[in-house]
Amino acid sequence: MTIRLRNSMTRRVEDVVFRDPGRASLYLCGPTVYDRAHLGNARPTIVFDVLFRLLRHDLGPENVTYVRNFTDVDDKIIARAQETGRPIDAITAETTEWYLEDMAALGTLEPTHMPRATDHIADMVLMIETLIDRGHAYAAEGHVLFSVTSFPEYGALSGRSTEDMIAGARVEVAPYKRDPMDFVLWKPSAEGEPGWESPWSWGRPGWHIECSVMSKALLGPAFDIHGGGNDLLFPHHENEIAQSCCADPGAGFARYWLHNEMLLVEGKKMSKSLGNFFTVRDLLDRGVPGEVIRFVFLSTHYSKPMDWTEEKAQEAERVLRRWRGMAEEGGAPDPEVLDALRDDLNTPGAITHLHRLAKAGDGAALAASARLMGLLSPALGGWAEAGDADTVVEAVLSARRAARAEKDWARADALRDALLAAGVIVTDGKGRGWEPGPGFDPARLEELA
């Protein structure tokens, strides 16, 4: 039951050897809670959810600890509070619940721990003091900065030299910095901003120190797998490594690093200027089931850019409806599906095996294998039960046939339009006479049935 993963640190797919045999520890950098999660935010959550499910299957649920944090103090949150006039804690509480609701709609399990940065400020101060004492950080004008030159291994994760990092990043130039690459561990809070007492100023932590402290608090100074989107690889994860390894020399911090590639929409980078920016909730409110979103994500390997298209979503909906109609209880995950997932989370390969099970009519193995991947779960909403859908659609089709027989063309046309609006494709004379199409929603027909 060896699991292999693509380790960003070594740039190789490696056999995973857990620090504590038979037990796994994972940390995923979670959201900054100031707004709805956009579609790209969901990708690392789904990737780590599949890994979490696989490890729970292989090692037992009690032997897997998964931590995903909430950043609830940040410049973006402060800016949102100033824009809206709302208290920061009200904004973070609301958007945290939004995130949990949206991720649940995508079929993700809740992690073992979901720490909030503001609950760990005291530990952040302690780690910063340790870094200063060991010569890796310095105080200046109420700030504390990490000295990048004090950690010779800096840049190993991203594979960049310091010169390349300066050239490729927006480095804040400040007179209190000894070196342009030094990054903030603590900074003063302006009037009206949240702050905490510290030896250096009334202030708040820098972003990077938060994850170093929260992972240590819940997993210890060394754990197995750390990850996120590849946009976090530099500088966030590079800085985490520097802080953590200098605060706890010899511990090693994370053994494996897992990064997913970015999201495209219809072949283009998602951006508000292109009009193709949308949140998970936007899709859910448009009637796209969360399971469909998840299926589209899993159809592309996490290490490759994923292109969200309407065509993919429609095909995913057709496949999932067909599979739901044949799923049976009492099966076990198919060995080939498990092998695909253990081979660097090869979800496209696993889906190929699901198609094979469906073609063979093995509804029990199909259901068990799909549920291991977070698909075909009875708990996922957004779907009408197959039997109910058939009853409603057949009733409207019968009424349409009756209207046509009576030459009531106006009513027949109105019922046809209602069927189209509900995503029903009428195939008169073929099989049962209809099939679900894009946006299939038989609940819209209930008043007509």
Order of alpha helices (4+ residues) and beta strands (2+ residues): beta-beta-beta-alpha-beta-alpha-alpha-alpha-beta-beta-alpha-beta-beta-alpha-beta-alpha-beta-beta-beta-alpha-alpha-beta-alpha-alpha-alpha-alpha-alpha-alpha-beta-beta
